[in-house]
């Protein structure tokens, strides 16, 4: 049986995001406000802000909303003190989960996550329990349509990529150091490569195979976690099997 890698999982997550515009815009706004508050309103000098803006635009967030969020964060007004927290846990089938949160109240977020995990067959883990199995990477999903594998491989490596995956049907996966995200994305876009998704993600070093039943339960858990307003991303080391 063939498995679906994390690149296919990213596509699934992206399709769900497309159906929840209002909620995802709110999450982008929080990320932009936090980045501008910490590093200022100039994306050329604030890479966290540049990344947050890029992600918001990729999801078609209106420019007016983006500018309003930047101004709110850079204004240094009271409130909107967001804290980035990385929660660790397990899902059905022993799948490792890294859960990115951006919250103004960790005393609310942790119990909410524990409730969701308990209800959906998962558990909240301790610090360091699964993080060792993930690497933070700039990750790009590109369509294979009209793209020569050799050309992409050479171009991506010349522009900061550290790996190009060719194992998945219909798509290429490209990874790089997180600091190369904007440079590599700009280069790929300028060359005309069709980017389907681009983000900073936690990529698993080792994966766990899950069958159809376990995979369905896991996806339901991930969707419930992503539906929480404080959650910016959920990363799993699952490999979904074709049945």
N, C-alpha and C positions, 0 to 999 in steps of 0.2 A: 504493500500500500504506500502510496506517495503522501508526503506530508506538506503542509502549508507552513512556510517559514514566517518569521516576524514581518517580512515585507508584505505578505498577503494579509497579515493581521492589521497592519497599518492601513491598508486599503479598506478593510471592514470598518475600522474605527472612523476613518474619514467619511465614509458614506453615512454613518450615523450622525456625525457632526453636521453634515449638510442639512439634516432634517430638523435641527434644533438651533436655528439662527439666533433667536432672541436670547437664549441662555448662553450661547457661546460668545455673543457680543458682550454680555455682562462680564464674562470671565476675561475676555480680552481687555476690557476697560480696567478691571482690577490690576491686571498685569502691567498695563501701560502706566497707570497711576503710580504703582509701586516703583517701577523702573525710573520714571521721571523724578519721583520724590528722592530717590537714592542717588541718582547720577546726573540730574539736570535734564533740560528740555531739548538739547541738541543731540540728535541720533548719531551724528558723525563723531561725537565725543563720548557717547554713551551706548556701548554695544548691546547692553541689556534692553535698552529702549528701542534700538534699531530692530532687534529680533522681535520684540513684542509688536512693533508696528508692522513688520513683514508678515507675521502670523495673522494679525487682524485683517490686513489687506487681502491675504490669500483666502480668507473666509468672507470676503466682500463686505467687511464692516465699513460703513460710510465714513468718508474723510472727515466730515464735520464732527462725528462722534469720536474719532481718533484724536483730532485736534483738541476737543473739549477735555478729553481724558488727560492729554499731555499737560494742558494748562492747569488742570486741577492738581495734578501731581507736582508740577514744578512750582506751583504757588505756595506750597508748604503749609496749607491750611490745616487746622486741627482736624483730627479724625483720619480715617482711611490709613491707619497704621497697620499695614499688612506684614505678616510674617510667613516666610517660606519654610515649610516643614516637609520632610520626606518620611512617610510612613511605610513600614514593611509588614508583609503578611503573607498568607497562603490562601489559595482558592481551592475549589474542588480538584481532586486528583493530585494534590500536593504541589500544584503550580505556584511558583514564587511570584509575588506581586510587589511592585514598587509604586507607591501612590503619592503623586506630587500635590501638595496643598498650598494654597495662598489664602491665609485666614487672618481676620482681625480678632479672633477669639479661639485659641486652641482648646479651651475648656468646653467649647461647643463642638468643635470639629472631631476630636478624638472619640467621644461617645457616639456621635453620629456614624462615624466609620465603623466602629465596633458593632453597632446595631445592624448596619447593612451587611457586614461580613457574617455575623452570626445568623442572620435571617436567610442568607443566600449560600450557606455551606462553606464559609471561609473563616479564618481567624486572623486577628491582629497579632503580629509578631513583635519581638523585641528589637532594639536597635542593633544592626549588624547581622541580623539573622539571615537576610537574603541579599543585601546590598552588594556583597562580595561577588555575586554572580552576574552583575550588570556593569556595563561601561557607558559613560555619558558620551554621546556622539552626535555630530550633525548628521542627520539621516535624510536622504533624498530618494523618492520613488519616481522613476522615469518610465514612460511608456516605451515599449520596444518598437512601436510603429515608426517606420522610416529612419530608424537609428542603426547604424553599423556598430556592432559590438567592439571591434578593434578601435574605431575612431573614438567612441565614448571612453573606453578604457584608457587610452593614451591621453586624451584631453583632460579627463577628470584627475588623473594622477599628476599631470603637469600643473594643475590649478589647486592643489592642496588636498585632494582625496587620499585616503589611505587604503581603500578597498572598493572594489566594484563586484557586486554579486550578480551572476548570470543564471542562477539555478531556477528562478521562478518563471513560470509561463506568463508571457505578456508584459513583463516588467523587468527593469533593472533596479538594483539597490546600490546606492552609493553612500559611503560613510567617510567622515573626516573628523578631525579634532573640532570640538565646539567653537573654538576661536576662529575657525575658517568658514563658519556657516555663511556669513554674508558674502564674502569674497567668492566662494565657490558657487553659491546660488547665482550671483550676478554674472559670473563667467558662463555658467550653463545656460542661463536665459539669453545672454548675448549671442551665444553660438546657435541658439534655436532648438536646444534639446527640450522635449516636452515633459516638464516637471508636473507630476500628479500630486505630490505632497513633499513638503520640506519642513523639518522641525528638529529641535534638539530633543533627543530621546535617549532612554536607557535601553541599550541593546544587550540581550542576554548572552553570556559566554557559553552556557549549556542550556539545552531545552528539555522539556518533558513532553512526551507524546500523550495526547488525550484522544479518546474515542469520541464518537458523535454525541453520545449522551452526556459525557462529562464536559465536552466542548460547549454544548448548549447551555449547561448550568454555569459554566465559567463565563460565557459571553453575557448571560443575564446578570451575573454579579458585576462584571466590568461596567455594563451599561448603567446599573443602579449606582455604582460609585461615581461614574462620570456625570450622572444627573445631579449630584450634590454640588451646590453653588461654590463650595470651597475647593473643589478638586479641579486641578489644571490638567492632570494627565494620569493615566493608569498604564503601567508597563508590566507585561507578563512574559514568562519564559515557556509558554505553551507552544507546542507544535501540533496543529490540528490535522488529524488523519482523514484522508478520503476513504469513504466506505461505500 
